[in-house]
Amino acid sequence: MMFDKMDPQITLTTSDIPAISHTISRSALVAQSTVFADMLSLDLKSEDGDTSIPLTEKASEVSTMITLLESTEDVREGTLKQLTCEGWISLARMADKYDCWSLRKLVEANAWYVFSLFGVCRG
């Protein structure tokens, strides 16, 4: 990994085979996640020149996270309404893992809706 502190976009690479790359605004990522903010503040360099951040999540999970971090309120609402029980669990896990306050607030604000919609989620 190599991070240029001036790059306006960051590339996140999924764990899919083959891996899928997603870009997100550096400012959106840093402003909403202390984990990514700390990571991107370091001067990390890889021998092969790779500038992406490898994630353990699949493309659909990363895509949802990026949409929720960068989109308008209307798009966020539509994205949240399309989440399955497993999608909500994944979102909660990523909010915790990446210490992302905005994702955490979305999960907390919708917890009763999710429970009423799915009953007891089985993971």
Summary of the structure (lengths in Angstrom):
residues: 123
radius of gyration: 15.2
end to end distance: 32.4
largest distance: 49.7
contacts: 325
relative contact order: 0.16
helix: 54%
strand: 11%
